[in-house]
């Protein structure tokens, strides 16, 4: 009998979104430095 917490699924989605936000912010910082 496996126990999979319900929170695991949304958490995975949240980390993906946070990763995308961090990536966008990093790209924005790079653009600011170039200007």
MMTF fields as JSON, N, C-alpha, C and O atoms, coordinates in Angstrom:
{
  "mmtfVersion": "1.0.0",
  "mmtfProducer": "UNKNOWN",
  "numBonds": 139,
  "numAtoms": 140,
  "numGroups": 35,
  "numChains": 1,
  "numModels": 1,
  "chainsPerModel": [1],
  "groupsPerChain": [35],
  "chainIdList": ["A"],
  "bondAtomList": [4, 2, 8, 6, 12, 10, 16, 14, 20, 18, 24, 22, 28, 26, 32, 30, 36, 34, 40, 38, 44, 42, 48, 46, 52, 50, 56, 54, 60, 58, 64, 62, 68, 66, 72, 70, 76, 74, 80, 78, 84, 82, 88, 86, 92, 90, 96, 94, 100, 98, 104, 102, 108, 106, 112, 110, 116, 114, 120, 118, 124, 122, 128, 126, 132, 130, 136, 134],
  "bondOrderList": [1, 1, 1, 1, 1, 1, 1, 1, 1, 1, 1, 1, 1, 1, 1, 1, 1, 1, 1, 1, 1, 1, 1, 1, 1, 1, 1, 1, 1, 1, 1, 1, 1, 1],
  "groupList": [{"groupName": "UNK", "atomNameList": ["N", "CA", "C", "O"], "elementList": ["N", "C", "C", "O"], "formalChargeList": [0, 0, 0, 0], "bondAtomList": [1, 0, 2, 1, 3, 2], "bondOrderList": [1, 1, 2], "singleLetterCode": "X", "chemCompType": "L-PEPTIDE LINKING"}],
  "groupTypeList": [0, 0, 0, 0, 0, 0, 0, 0, 0, 0, 0, 0, 0, 0, 0, 0, 0, 0, 0, 0, 0, 0, 0, 0, 0, 0, 0, 0, 0, 0, 0, 0, 0, 0, 0],
  "groupIdList": [1, 2, 3, 4, 5, 6, 7, 8, 9, 10, 11, 12, 13, 14, 15, 16, 17, 18, 19, 20, 21, 22, 23, 24, 25, 26, 27, 28, 29, 30, 31, 32, 33, 34, 35],
  "secStructList": [7, 7, 7, 7, 7, 6, 2, 2, 2, 2, 2, 2, 2, 2, 2, 2, 2, 2, 2, 2, 2, 2, 2, 2, 2, 2, 2, 2, 2, 2, 2, 2, 2, 2, 7],
  "xCoordList": [0.849, 0.0, 0.882, 1.646, 0.742, 1.545, 0.773, -0.437, 1.464, 0.84, 1.437, 2.61, 0.609, 1.071, 0.319, -0.897, 1.022, 0.35, -0.247, 0.36, -1.427, -2.107, -1.285, -1.299, -0.573, 0.191, 1.328, 1.841, 1.726, 2.864, 2.598, 3.5, 1.365, 1.063, 1.11, 1.831, 0.366, 0.443, 1.85, 2.286, 2.541, 3.887, 4.803, 5.603, 4.676, 5.486, 5.193, 6.105, 3.92, 3.509, 4.047, 4.512, 3.976, 4.456, 5.961, 6.405, 6.729, 8.181, 8.489, 9.419, 7.705, 7.918, 7.636, 8.395, 6.534, 6.177, 7.227, 7.619, 7.678, 8.707, 9.989, 10.652, 10.323, 11.512, 11.388, 12.35, 10.199, 9.984, 10.083, 10.655, 9.526, 9.6, 11.05, 11.464, 11.816, 13.228, 13.973, 14.838, 13.647, 14.288, 13.967, 14.851, 12.695, 12.278, 12.985, 13.442, 13.071, 13.719, 15.194, 15.731, 15.836, 17.255, 17.448, 18.376, 16.559, 16.644, 16.424, 17.083, 15.496, 15.243, 16.47, 16.808, 17.14, 18.365, 19.44, 20.156, 19.547, 20.551, 20.252, 21.167, 18.98, 18.606, 18.97, 19.48, 18.706, 19.012, 20.517, 20.934, 21.319, 22.777, 23.268, 24.192, 22.638, 23.072, 22.754, 23.5, 21.658, 21.236, 22.126, 21.899],
  "yCoordList": [-1.208, 0.0, 1.255, 1.509, 2.026, 3.249, 4.455, 4.562, 5.336, 6.579, 7.763, 8.097, 8.389, 9.553, 10.777, 10.868, 11.711, 12.909, 13.739, 13.887, 14.271, 15.092, 16.354, 16.861, 16.849, 18.093, 17.928, 18.92, 16.692, 16.464, 17.028, 17.586, 16.884, 17.303, 18.841, 19.343, 19.589, 21.049, 21.585, 22.56, 20.951, 21.4, 21.328, 22.232, 20.25, 20.075, 21.196, 21.747, 21.525, 22.588, 23.937, 24.756, 24.153, 25.414, 25.591, 26.674, 24.549, 24.675, 24.981, 25.73, 24.399, 24.663, 26.139, 26.789, 26.661, 28.064, 28.981, 29.977, 28.655, 29.462, 29.461, 30.488, 28.299, 28.189, 29.075, 29.731, 29.095, 29.942, 31.418, 32.211, 31.783, 33.174, 33.585, 34.667, 32.723, 33.018, 33.173, 34.039, 32.344, 32.399, 33.733, 34.386, 34.129, 35.399, 36.571, 37.497, 36.526, 37.602, 37.696, 38.791, 36.549, 36.51, 37.12, 37.896, 36.759, 37.306, 38.821, 39.567, 39.264, 40.694, 41.422, 42.505, 40.829, 41.42, 41.53, 42.529, 40.5, 40.512, 41.635, 42.306, 41.833, 42.909, 44.268, 45.138, 44.444, 45.727, 46.007, 47.148, 44.975, 45.162, 45.563, 46.365, 44.996, 45.27, 46.706, 47.308, 47.253, 48.595, 49.687, 50.87],
  "zCoordList": [0.0, 0.0, 0.0, 0.931, -1.084, -1.207, -0.687, -0.885, -0.038, 0.429, -0.325, -0.158, -1.158, -1.91, -1.395, -1.56, -0.78, -0.26, -1.396, -2.457, -1.162, -2.171, -2.47, -3.592, -1.46, -1.628, -2.632, -3.151, -2.911, -3.8, -5.199, -5.825, -5.69, -7.058, -7.204, -8.067, -6.387, -6.507, -6.222, -6.834, -5.304, -4.951, -6.173, -6.416, -6.932, -8.131, -9.125, -9.742, -9.271, -10.182, -9.696, -10.489, -8.38, -7.806, -8.053, -8.436, -7.838, -8.03, -9.486, -9.786, -10.393, -11.823, -12.123, -12.842, -11.562, -11.776, -11.158, -11.767, -9.967, -9.297, -10.132, -10.275, -10.676, -11.524, -12.75, -13.15, -13.348, -14.519, -14.152, -14.9, -13.001, -12.543, -12.326, -12.741, -11.678, -11.423, -12.741, -12.867, -13.718, -15.032, -15.71, -16.265, -15.657, -16.255, -15.582, -16.253, -14.266, -13.516, -13.905, -14.072, -14.046, -14.413, -15.804, -16.028, -16.734, -18.091, -18.056, -18.78, -17.212, -17.072, -16.544, -17.023, -15.554, -14.999, -16.079, -16.151, -16.914, -17.981, -18.978, -19.454, -19.287, -20.217, -19.634, -20.34, -18.346, -17.693, -17.733, -17.932, -17.546, -17.546, -18.94, -19.077, -19.965, -21.344, -21.759, -22.531, -21.252, -21.662, -21.077, -21.33]
}
